[in-house]
Amino acid sequence: MTQLPLSHLKVIDLSRVRAGPTCVKFFGDFGADVIKVERTDGEGDPMGDNRHSSDYVNAQRNKRGITLDLKRPEGVAILKRLVETADVLVENFRPDVKHRLGIDYEVMAAINPRLVYTSISAFGETGPYSSRPGFDLIAQGMGGLMALTGYADRGPMRVGISPADLSAGIFAAMGTMIALLERGVSGKGQWVQTNLLSSQIMLLDYQAMRWLMDKVVPIQRGNDHPQIVPTGVYRASDGYFTLSTVGNDSYFRLCQAIDAPELATDPDFQTAEGRERNRERMNAAIDKATAARTVKQWVDLLNAAGVPAGPIYKLDEMFADPQVKETGIVQTIDHPALGPVEILGQPIKMSRTPPQFRRAPPALGEHTADVLEEIGYTKEEVAALRSGGII
């Protein structure tokens, strides 16, 4: 078996909920020894209420699990001992909590100057909102996304996933990888920080730039692209499909493919600016032209004509699609209680060292004794710590 690319790394995972596990998942899937640290009572993570849930199984794979009472000095002492030989520590406490517990970056860097200490917070480590609790929905609202999503006459709209959580986790993983690469040159670790709010804002991309450079406040456009027209959702005889045009050539190919030559010659639609100004009339005309054929017919016909188009799947339909299967995004993991379970894999493909899905999520404290003995505790010391409620 090929050695996994991150098998030389030890990662201490103090994170909970979604953003932190999203970050850590990259390291575990590519071979790092991830040690998940939980409270001795198992509380503190709403995702941990049901360790057999689909969400928990997907988020917490490829980890070993230990329990520590970090409110007691003996528990903090164990964590510090773990840090001595760790490469990465990931946490998503509120900023004040790690200082109160005495496990902040300055403390841990003094123990291990090579440590990459990664913090994920709701709003950042400093500033007027730094001590506030925050979750994905709050970041979606404050980060501008809900004011861009949905239809203008129906109020703001939440996106159907957790983009702030997920992007904060991905950016945290990227920042951690950058810090590890830099450590290879300098020999020193550093403090990596990201937060839900700035991650959500980063996802706004060109919409944010419309304000920053052009001082335009984008509005809700429903299924339409804010600037590129026609791009959106259109009606077929048996449902809806998406199509996207970029530039005049693409637009004129669309007109020919849907047998609507009048749209190609209409003076209002000759330029991108004209199509954007007259998007309502244009979309109505395209809907009328596309109502005569099925979704599949239009998807096949438009793609053959060089106009990007696709079906709109429910999740069962999406996972049944042959191209989705070809990507390998669905993988299987063996769970001791549930048996073989399908999970989301990685969208990253590696030609020599692909990810592996080796471990189901650990039971509470499943590997505590093993991990502590690896860092020098005797069996008797482990037993004493257990009887004292430290582990």
Sequence and secondary structure as in RCSB ss.txt:
>XXXX:A:sequence
MTQLPLSHLKVIDLSRVRAGPTCVKFFGDFGADVIKVERTDGEGDPMGDNRHSSDYVNAQRNKRGITLDLKRPEG
VAILKRLVETADVLVENFRPDVKHRLGIDYEVMAAINPRLVYTSISAFGETGPYSSRPGFDLIAQGMGGLMALTG
YADRGPMRVGISPADLSAGIFAAMGTMIALLERGVSGKGQWVQTNLLSSQIMLLDYQAMRWLMDKVVPIQRGNDH
PQIVPTGVYRASDGYFTLSTVGNDSYFRLCQAIDAPELATDPDFQTAEGRERNRERMNAAIDKATAARTVKQWVD
LLNAAGVPAGPIYKLDEMFADPQVKETGIVQTIDHPALGPVEILGQPIKMSRTPPQFRRAPPALGEHTADVLEEI
GYTKEEVAALRSGGII
>XXXX:A:secstr
    TTTT EEEE   TTHHHHHHHHHHHTT EEEEEE TT  S GGGG TTSHHHHHHS S EEEE  TTSHHH
HHHHHHHHTT SEEEE S HHHHHHHT SHHHHHHH TT EEEEEESS SSSTTTTS   HHHHHHHTTSTTTSS
 GGG     SS HHHHHHHHHHHHHHHHHHHHHHHHS   EEEEEHHHHHHHHHTHHHHHHHTT       TTS 
SSSSSEEEEEETTEEEEEE  SHHHHHHHHHHTT HHHHH GGGSSHHHHHHTHHHHHHHHHHHHTTS HHHHHH
HHHHTT  EEE   HHHHHHSHHHHHHT EEEEEETTTEEEEEE  S   SSS          TTTTHHHHHHHT
T  HHHHHHHHHTT  
